[in-house]
């Protein structure tokens, strides 16, 4: 049985893809939802094709030439039935800030698609991609707020092992650290 179905009792299709112009309208809809919910405020709403192309180029550039103070980051979109439903970020190597909060992997599901098992699905689909692009990593760090039990369950369902909890100034809750080990081939 599919581990996602076994863990959630739900069937979610979908796939991860690199950001592309194929999903411009759907991405804009998702970003409007994220912005309304107070997320991704640092990402613009690239309404025109030209600004969207520039946005996509910036995401590609972040893989090899991150901005000062940032680490290389790869972005993937969870697409279900032609709609962008979530975003997954893979960052490597970790810097000091990401070791405390953020980790190697961050993901989010657009508000209208939450509570449908897509958080588990995006991480389930993302892990094999991460091991492909970073085969030398033995394990990856994921973090979540202690007051976010849904995220805790998602990480644990995907093999996350809790390591510790940090209390950092400026954060609304304590931060839980989880590690996921690369499967032995």
Residue, then its C-alpha position, 0 to 999 in steps of 0.5 A: x500500500x502507498x505509504x501516504x494512503x496508509x498514513x492518511x487514509x486519503x488518496x491524493x494524486x499530484x506531482x512535484x514540478x519545477x516552477x514554470x510558465x505552464x502554471x502562471x494563472x494557478x500560481x497567481x491564485x495560490x499566491x493571492x491565497x498565501x498573501x491573504x493568509x499572511x504567507x509569502x509576503x516577500x514573494x511578489x504577485x508577478x501578474x504579467x508574463x514578463x514579470x512572471x518570467x523574471x520571477x521564474x529566472x530568480x528562482x532558477x538563479x537561487x539554485x546556484x547563485x543565492x543572494x548574499x546571506x542566503x544558501x542555494x535553494x530549489x523550489x518545487x510546486x505541488x500540482x494537483x489536477x492542474x492547480x498549484x496546491x503547495x510549495x516545497x523548498x530545499x536548501x543546502x547547505x544549512x547556515x546558522x539561521x537555518x540550523x535554528x529555524x527553517x532547516x533543509x526543507x520547508x513546505x506549505x499548502x495553499x489555504x484552500x487545499x489544507x486538511x486534504x492530506x497534501x502536506x504529507x503528500x508534498x513531503x512524500x514526493x519531495x524526499x526522493x527528489x532531495x536524495x537525488x539532488x543531494x545524494x551525499x546528505x545522510x539526513x535532512x533537518x525539518x523544523x516546525x512550531x511546537x504549536x503546529x501539531x499538523x506539521x509535526x504529524x506530517x514530518x513524523x509520518x514521513x520518517x521524521x525523528x524529533x531531536x529537540x525543541x528550541x525557544x528563540x526570541x521573536x518566534x511565536x512558539x518553540x521550534x521543534x527540530x526533526x531529522x529524516x535519514x536518507x534511506x539505505x539503498 
